[in-house]
């Protein structure tokens, strides 16, 4: 997904085991609504996560669908996870992969990659729903310029942890004693929890930084109620539990604090402002590699 330059999500002070509350703000990307949660003015990262978009849910009429034109990334990894719908990922490495609910797409940009995300023509004909989460993680400084790579992990390969009233899919990194197949480069927490009404779920305490995002439904934590579109960042070391006030989907996000400051411009992340400037020039002059089979359109560099 390509990042549009826009206003920050709204942040509020926390309480108890909660350090900060971030309300995602809807953004219309041309008929497709996302809630932008990270980065925010008061919290740029949670662990290595520097970007968090909640896509949809949206119902596309026949003839319409997702159409994110080719765009570049450097020094980050993208994680795509769907709850509904499907689309085709293509990239400059030659990857062409349809992602469906429960699958995980992990793309390491490293020194530079270009990708696009589009609804397949046969799906677009009939229309359909789309709902998912798109995140970016900043790479450790030593890995910012590594060779780009793409991994697709089908739903059947994603570890599932069952707790009373809760089913957790471990998307990346580690959680509740399970390890995802995703090739993360720093300690990472990323899991999708489906909670039954009335379920209680302690938040895994393994990771240095943690946050909870409510995809739908509502949950209580530290005496507060949180509803759809809200992320709350936990205090380091806090022991907290989630209580589902109704059937809910939540994302657990976090990991180790990244090593040093990161700068972000459009779809570029780097520890070096000079590297960002070079990436801007490379995209403006079309020096990034092309996507086989999707090399005509592209998203221009914002000025």
C-alpha positions in Angstrom: 0.0 0.0 0.0 1.2 3.5 -0.8 1.2 6.1 1.9 -0.6 9.4 1.3 0.8 12.5 3.0 -1.9 13.7 5.4 -2.8 14.7 8.9 -1.8 12.7 12.0 -4.2 10.4 13.8 -5.6 11.8 17.0 -3.7 10.9 20.3 -5.0 10.9 23.8 -3.3 10.3 27.2 -3.4 6.9 28.7 -4.3 5.5 32.2 -3.3 2.6 34.3 -1.5 0.0 32.2 -2.2 2.1 29.1 0.4 4.7 28.0 -1.4 6.3 25.0 -4.6 6.0 23.0 -4.5 6.6 19.2 -7.7 7.1 17.2 -7.3 6.1 13.6 -8.6 8.8 11.2 -10.4 7.7 8.0 -8.8 8.6 4.7 -10.5 8.2 1.4 -8.0 6.9 -1.1 -10.3 7.3 -4.1 -13.3 5.2 -3.2 -11.4 3.0 -0.7 -11.3 4.1 2.9 -8.5 3.3 5.3 -7.9 4.3 8.9 -4.4 5.6 9.4 -3.1 4.8 12.9 0.7 4.9 12.7 2.7 7.1 12.4 1.1 9.6 14.8 2.4 12.9 16.2 2.9 11.5 19.7 3.9 7.9 18.7 5.8 7.2 15.5 6.6 3.5 16.2 5.5 0.6 18.4 8.4 -1.8 18.4 9.5 -1.9 14.7 6.0 -0.9 13.4 6.2 2.5 11.8 3.0 2.4 9.6 -0.4 0.9 10.4 -3.4 1.1 8.0 -6.8 -0.5 8.6 -8.2 -1.1 5.1 -12.0 -1.1 4.8 -14.2 -2.9 5.2 -15.6 -1.9 1.8 -18.0 -3.5 -0.6 -16.9 -2.9 -4.2 -19.6 -2.9 -6.8 -19.2 -4.9 -10.0 -16.5 -3.4 -12.2 -14.6 -1.8 -9.3 -11.8 -3.0 -6.9 -8.5 -2.2 -5.4 -6.0 -0.7 -7.8 -2.8 0.5 -6.1 -0.4 1.5 -8.9 3.3 0.6 -8.8 5.2 2.5 -6.1 8.6 2.1 -4.4 9.8 1.3 -0.9 13.2 1.2 0.8 14.6 0.1 4.3 11.3 -1.4 5.5 9.2 -4.5 5.3 5.5 -4.6 4.4 3.1 -7.0 6.0 -0.3 -7.6 4.4 -3.1 -9.5 6.2 -6.7 -9.8 5.0 -9.9 -10.6 6.8 -12.0 -10.5 3.7 -11.5 -10.3 0.0 -8.5 -11.0 -2.2 -6.0 -9.1 -4.5 -2.9 -9.7 -6.5 0.5 -8.6 -5.3 3.1 -8.0 -8.0 6.7 -6.7 -7.5 9.9 -5.8 -9.3 11.4 -9.2 -8.1 9.0 -10.9 -10.5 6.6 -12.1 -7.7 2.9 -12.4 -8.6 0.8 -13.7 -5.7 -2.9 -13.6 -4.8 -3.4 -13.0 -1.1 -6.6 -14.3 0.6 -8.0 -14.1 4.2 -5.6 -15.5 6.7 -2.6 -15.5 4.4 0.5 -13.4 5.1 2.5 -11.4 2.5 5.9 -10.3 3.8 8.0 -8.1 1.5 11.4 -6.8 2.6 12.2 -3.7 0.6 15.9 -3.4 1.7 17.8 -1.4 -0.9 14.7 -0.9 -3.0 11.7 -2.6 -4.4 8.5 -1.6 -6.4 5.2 -3.3 -6.0 1.5 -3.0 -6.9 -1.7 -4.4 -5.4 -4.8 -4.9 -7.6 -8.0 -6.8 -7.6 -7.9 -9.6 -10.2 -9.9 -8.9 -13.3 -12.2 -12.0 -12.8 -12.9 -10.8 -9.2 -13.4 -7.2 -10.3 -16.1 -8.3 -12.7 -18.5 -9.4 -9.9 -17.3 -7.0 -7.2 -16.9 -8.0 -3.6 -15.7 -7.1 -0.1 -12.3 -6.1 1.0 -11.0 -5.8 4.6 -7.5 -6.0 6.0 -4.5 -4.6 7.7 -1.4 -3.2 6.0 1.7 -2.5 8.1 5.3 -1.5 7.6 8.1 -2.4 10.0 11.4 -0.5 10.0 14.5 -2.7 9.4 17.5 -2.7 11.7 20.2 -0.3 10.5 22.4 -3.2 9.5 19.7 -4.6 7.2 18.4 -1.4 5.6 20.3 -2.0 2.4 19.9 -5.8 2.1 18.6 -7.5 -1.0 14.8 -7.2 -1.3 12.8 -10.4 -1.0 9.1 -11.5 -1.0 7.5 -14.3 1.1 4.0 -15.6 0.9 2.7 -17.7 3.8 -0.6 -19.4 3.2 -3.2 -19.5 6.0 -2.5 -23.2 6.7 1.1 -22.4 7.7 0.3 -19.6 10.2 0.5 -20.9 13.8 -2.8 -20.8 15.8 -2.9 -20.5 19.6 -6.2 -21.3 21.3 -7.2 -19.8 24.7 -10.6 -19.9 26.3 -12.9 -17.9 24.1 -9.9 -16.8 21.9 -8.2 -17.9 18.7 -4.9 -16.2 17.9 -3.2 -16.3 14.5 0.5 -15.4 14.9 1.3 -13.4 11.8 4.9 -12.4 12.4 7.4 -12.9 15.2 6.4 -14.6 18.4 3.4 -14.7 20.7 2.1 -17.0 23.4 4.9 -19.5 22.8 4.3 -19.8 19.0 6.6 -18.5 16.2 5.4 -17.4 12.8 7.2 -18.5 9.6 7.6 -14.9 8.5 11.3 -13.9 8.1 11.4 -11.0 10.6 14.8 -9.3 11.2 14.1 -8.1 14.8 12.0 -9.3 17.7 8.4 -8.8 16.6 4.9 -9.2 18.0 2.1 -9.3 15.4 -1.0 -11.5 16.0 -4.7 -11.5 15.1 -7.0 -12.4 18.0 -10.6 -13.5 17.4 -12.4 -13.1 20.8 -15.8 -14.4 21.7 -18.1 -12.2 23.7 -17.1 -12.3 27.4 -13.6 -13.8 26.7 -10.6 -12.6 28.7 -7.2 -12.6 27.1 -3.9 -11.6 29.0 -1.6 -9.7 26.6 1.6 -11.6 26.1 4.4 -9.9 28.1 7.4 -11.2 26.1 7.9 -8.1 24.1 9.4 -4.7 25.1 6.7 -2.6 23.3 3.1 -3.6 22.8 -0.1 -2.1 21.5 -3.6 -3.4 20.8 -5.7 -2.3 17.9 -9.5 -3.0 17.8 -10.5 -4.0 14.3 -14.2 -4.5 15.2 -16.3 -5.1 18.3 -15.3 -3.6 21.6 -12.9 -4.6 24.4 -12.2 -3.4 28.0 -8.7 -2.9 29.3 -7.5 -1.2 32.5 -11.1 0.0 33.2 -11.5 1.7 29.8 -13.6 0.6 26.8 -12.2 0.7 23.3 -14.1 0.3 20.1 -13.4 -0.2 16.4 -10.6 2.0 15.0 -8.7 2.5 18.3 -5.1 1.6 19.2 -4.0 1.7 22.8 -0.3 1.5 23.6 0.6 -0.4 26.8 3.1 0.8 29.4 6.4 -1.2 29.3 6.1 -4.3 31.6 2.4 -3.7 32.4 0.4 -6.9 33.0 -3.0 -6.3 31.3 -5.9 -8.4 30.0 -8.5 -7.7 27.4 -12.1 -8.4 28.1 -14.3 -8.8 25.0 -17.6 -6.9 25.5 -18.9 -8.5 22.3 -17.4 -10.7 19.6 -14.3 -8.8 18.5 -11.2 -8.9 16.3 -8.1 -7.3 17.7 -4.5 -7.0 16.5 -1.6 -7.3 18.9 1.4 -5.2 17.7 4.9 -4.5 18.9 8.4 -5.9 19.5 11.8 -4.6 20.4 12.4 -0.9 20.1 14.1 -0.1 16.8 17.8 0.9 16.9 17.8 4.7 16.5 15.7 7.3 14.9 13.9 6.7 11.6 12.9 9.3 9.0 9.9 8.8 6.8 8.8 10.4 3.6 5.9 9.0 1.5 6.8 5.3 1.0 10.4 5.6 2.1 11.8 4.9 5.6 15.5 5.3 6.5 17.8 6.1 9.4 19.5 8.5 6.9 17.9 11.7 5.5 20.4 11.6 2.7 19.2 8.1 1.8 15.7 9.4 1.6 16.8 12.2 -0.8 18.5 9.6 -3.0 15.4 7.4 -3.1 13.3 10.5 -4.1 15.6 11.3 -6.9 15.7 7.6 -8.0 11.9 7.4 -8.2 11.6 10.8 -9.9 14.1 9.7 -12.5 12.6 6.2 -12.8 15.8 4.4 -11.8 13.9 1.9 -9.6 13.3 -1.5 -11.2 10.1 -2.2 -13.1 7.4 -4.7 -12.3 7.1 -7.4 -15.0 3.6 -7.2 -16.4 2.7 -4.0 -14.6 5.2 -1.4 -15.9 3.1 1.3 -17.5 1.3 3.1 -14.6 3.0 4.4 -11.5 2.3 6.7 -8.5 4.3 10.0 -9.0 6.5 11.3 -6.2 4.7 13.8 -4.0 6.2 17.3 -4.2 
